[in-house]
Amino acid sequence: MSSNSSKIFIARLLGLDVFDPLGDRLGRLRDVVVVARLVSKPAQCVGVVVEVPGKRRVFVPMTRIQAMDAGQIICSGLVNMRRFQQRGAEILAAAELFDRRVMFEDGSGNAVVEDIGLAQARNGDWIVSDYYVRRGAPTTGLLSLRRTRGERLLVPWDAIEHTALHEPQAASTYVATHDEMKPADFADALHEMNQKRRVEVASELQDERLADVLQEMPDEEQVQIISALDMERAADVLEEMDPDDAADLLGELSEDTKHALLELMEPEDARDVRRLLSYPEGTAGSMMTPVPVILSPEATVAEALASVRREELSPALASTVFVTRPPLETPTGRYLGAVHIQALLRTPPPESLGNILDSDVEPIADMANVAEVARTLASYNLTSLAVVNSDGRLVGAVTVDDVLDHILPEDWRTHDDIHDESTAEPQPPVNGASHG
């Protein structure tokens, strides 16, 4: 691209498709990477983050960008498909600078960054040229009398104090501005951060939110985060996690830490987790959910529908009501059968569950291995399956997502197994930091 290219604003690039020179789609642009330089020089744009199939985010250096405008982005050459990880002085413009409160150099007040303009310098480098900001509360003085709060301005890069701007965004601010992200997407964002930043941001999450996010993260990163919390808070977060996920996480910790956390957890929550930990790894008992929807045969269809409407239930667990003799808490009385959601929707509300039981599918034994569980789910097209002990008592339910967690490669959450990296060209270092 020539040095007289038009100015480009980052917000207009987000979400655009990125193509190779042959017109094949590589992925979608998710962020722009800039590097802070001397205070007297504007930040330099060193590359873009592209989300490729599999939700993996990779780094494409600006030296590979052949064309970039508000319609599409074209890159040249091979792209290193290793997952992007932020290094050193690198800043993710959209994730870290958008919504950042900054001060004007002339002392006229503060503003919030809403967009950032890029321009190509004579030497070919892409630099931050402008900030599009929304003015905050004015300070005193003649200048402030002419500008009202909420006014939007396009200002050159040197109109903003950069010392504070290029410091890492406060973890609390990051959490607040990404509150709407789904847990899996927030987990992806944490994965891209260095360990220190990851722990800082995760620690700012509310317990329930952190529990949801942890369940979507690789084991190693779960351990990093839970180990960085004080023991009381770590126990609170574990209580908010699904028992099977909490058990998996505790299984990665030292015996002393595991027992200490179990002692700090509420007795009822700890009891469920201890039961799961008592089973050998890879068995139905070790991967099951110990608290599925359980009702008596006398319960009605209306009661069952009310039970599966609970917001905290996953779709897989909400698909089936398990029917047993009392007691109805695991381990229950004798297991009788299951009623699937479709049967509930087709049956009059006053009907008793005992009259519409599906008893054709045998429950799985708690000591059955993961392969047997997977075969049974696949054979009968089920999303969940009853797990019973040797006495025929229901001890939990295993769902299709529980099985997938155990049969997918260990690093599936990082998406690093879906590309053949042998064909990827090594990526040059950026300011001394090499991605991948």
Protein Blocks (a to p, Z undefined) as FASTA:
>chain_A
ZZkbccddfklmgopacddfkopafbdcfbdcdddddfkbccddfbdcdddehiiacddd
fklpmbdcfkbccdedjddfbdcddehjbccfklmmgopacddfklnaccddfbdcdddd
fkopacdfbdcdddddddedjklmmpcehiacdddfklpcfklmmpccdfklmmmmmmmp
cfklmmmmmmmpcfklmmmmmmmpcfklmmmmmmmpcfklmmmmmmmpcfklmmmmmmmp
cfklmmmmmmmpcfklmmmmmmmpcfklmmmmmmmmmpcghiaklmmcfbbcdddfkbcf
klmmmmmmpmklcfklmmpccdddddfbdcddddfbdcdfklmmmpcfklcfklmccfkb
ccddfkbcfklmmmmmmmnopabdcdddfkopafbdcdfklmmmmmpcfklmnopmmbcf
klpccdddeehiagZZ
